[in-house]
Amino acid sequence: MVCEGLRKRMRKDELSRAAKKAALVSALVTLGVVANGAIGRPHKHAPAPPPISLPMLVIPAVVCFALVFLIFFVWNLWSIARAEPVNEILEMEAPESERLKTPLYAFVAMEYYALILNRTCAIFVAPEGLYGWTAVGVVTNSDRRFYEPLQDLVADPDMASDLPAIRKLAALRGGFFYPSAEIVAVSSDEKSQWGMGGILTLGHVEVRIRSGKRRRFILLGNTIPEEVRDRIAATLGVQLPSTE
């Protein structure tokens, strides 16, 4: 369903992020090991250690980095493999009778949870409600444009008109669906967001649910908060904040 080139680009970016995460963790662990070996002090009654030579630091550091990198890279690859249901959904061809005549409006946003963790969602705005697919787990600022392949995906008319696929993606772990009748208000702002580390954002959109729950999404890239707010309000027929 989604073009082959876009799928390959997304897979390449996933592998790149896996390698960067593994390298970052390996570097931090190795730095700690080297620092401990270089400045650690023996017990006061222990004999003085021999002088530390460069090979004594470099060889353990290289071995440590390689082992930690291998462990975390394999773990990240396993996490990618768990995403196979997503690939299967994206590769399915929906019957023409089930496809929408007009593609849905969609945007990509990040959300913080548990204070410091983050997740990135592709959110589709349909007349019956908001479909959210948690497409990316925790990310760092090592790749500040990680969201661009996802933006290309949701902008693809084939993707945005495939309602069966959108529903299946929203039903995966971490996804969500809020019926339009349960959404009572939507608002936006152009405030900056702490902890983004240079990842581009122009502001937020907040959706308030009838139960009292609020979902505050950090819009990624050049997505304009007011435009997203207005599209959600117009499509779902929900309340905008008073300007008085």
N, C-alpha and C positions, 0 to 999 in steps of 0.2 A: 504494500500500500504506500509506504513512504519510500521515496526514491532511494536507490541503492547507494548513491554517493553520499547522501546525508547519513544513512545508517553507518557507513564506513567511517565517516568523520566523527560521529558520536562514539563509536567503539574506540577509535584512535585516541580521542580525548579522554575516555575512561582509562585506558592503559597509561596514558601520560600522567593523569592525576594519581593513579596507583603508584607509579614509579616515584613521583615527587613526594607523596606522603611517606613512602618507605624510606626515601633518602633523607627526609627531614628528621624522622624519628631516629634513624641510624646515626645521623650527625650529632644529635643531642645526646644519645646514649654514649657514643664514642667520645664526645667531648668530656662527659662526666668521668668516664673510665680513665682517660688520659690525664685529666686534672687531678684525679685521686692518686694516680701513680706518680705524678710529678711533684705534688705539694703535700702528699700525705706524710704524716709524721709517725714514727714507730713509738711504742711504749717507752717510757723514760728508762726502764731497766733493760731494754732490748739493745743488742749491739748495733752500732751505726751501720746503715745499709751502704752498699758500694755506690759510687757515683753513677748517676743515671746517664746512659749514652743515648744518642739519637736512635739507633736500631731498637733499643729496649722500649722506646715509646712508639716508634712507627709501626713495628711488626704487630704488636698487640692491637694497635688502633686499626690497622687494615683488616685484621682478622675479625675484630669486633664489628666493624662497619659492615663487612661482607655478610656475617652471620645474621645480624639484626636486619639488614636490608632484605636478605633472602626470606626470613621469617615473615616480615611485614608485607613484602611484595606478594608472596604466595597467599597470605591472608586476604589482601586486597583483591587478588585475582579470584579467590573463592567468593568474595562478596559480589564481584562482577558476574560470576557464573550464576549466582542466585537470582540475577535479574533476567534470566532467560525467558520467564513468562512475559516480560515486557517486550522482548524481541519477537516472540511468537505473536503477540497482539499486533505489533506494528507491521508484521509481515502478512497478516491476514487480509484478504480482499473481501470487503463487505459487499453484499448484493446491492445492486443499484437502487432497488426499491427501499432499502434501509438507509441510504445516504441522504443527507440534507441537501436541499437545493441551494441554500445559502450557507456558506461556511460560518461557524461560530466565531465570535470575537474571543480572543485568548491573550493571555499575558503570562510572563514569568516573574515570580516573586520569591523572596527568601523570607523565612520566618524563624525567629529565635524561640527556643524552648529550653526548659531546665536551666535557665539563667544564661548559659554560655554556649549551648549547642545550637546548631542551625540546620535547616533543611530547605531545599529549593523545590518549588512546586510549579507545575504548569496548570493554569486555571482557565477553564472554558466557561464562558457565560452563555447559558442557554435559557430560553423562555421558561423552562420548568425549574431552573435553579442553577447553582454553581457546582461544577464538577472540578475537583482538585486531584491531581496526580502528583505524588511526591516522587520526583524524578531523580533527585540527587540528595545524598546524605550530607554529613558534615563536610564542609570545605574550609580551606584556609585561603589566605590571599596570595598563595604561591602561583595561582593561575587566576588573574583578576578578570579574565574574560571567559571563564568556564561556562557561563550561561548562554553564550551566543549560539552554539548548536541547538540548544533547546528552544531558543527564540525562533530560529530558522524552522524548526520542526512545527511549532504551533502556528507559524505563519503560512505553512504549506496548505493550500486549499483542500488537498486530498485528506490531510490529517484533520483539519478543522471541520470537515463535512462528514466524517466517519463517526457518527454518533455511537454505534455499537462498540467501536474501539475505545472511544472516550469513556464510556460507561465502565468498560472492563478495566481500564487504567485507574479510574477513580475507586474501583472496588479492591485494588491491591492494597497491601499493607501500607499504612500511612496516608492513604487517599481519603477523600471525603466527598460527600454530596449534601448540599443544603437546598431543600426545596424552596422555591421562591416565596411560598406562604410562610416559611419560617424565618425569612430575612426581613427584618423590620427597618433597618437603616444602613446607609453606607456613607462614609465620609473620607476625606483625603487631606493630606498636608504635604508641605514641601520641606519638612524638617530633616536635618541630617541624622544619620544613624551611627551610634558608637560601634566600634568593633569591626567595621567593614574593611579596614586596612587598604583603602584605595580602590575597592570594588565600586564601580559607578552605580549611584542611585540618586534619583531626583526627589524621593519622598516615599510616602506610605499611602495605603488604602486600608481602611478598617471596616469590617463587616460585622454588624451586630445581629445576633440571632435572638429569636423570641425567648429562648430559655435564659437569656441574660449573658450568654457567652459572647466573647468578642474575638475575632481573628484579625490580627494586625499584620499586614503583608508589606514587606520592604520591596518596592518595585526596582527591578534590576535594569541596568543600561539606561537608555534615553527615554524610557517609558514615562509618560506624563501622568502624574497622579490624578489631576482633575479629569483628564480624558477617560481614564479607567473608571473613575467614580461615576461619571455621567453615563458611560456605556452600561455599567451594571444597573444603575438606577432606571435607565430607559428600557432595558431589556426585561428586567424582572419587575418593574413597576413598584420600586421601593422608595422610601422617603429619603430626601436629601436634607442635610442640616439647615436650619433656618439662618438666613443672612441678617436677620434683624438684631 
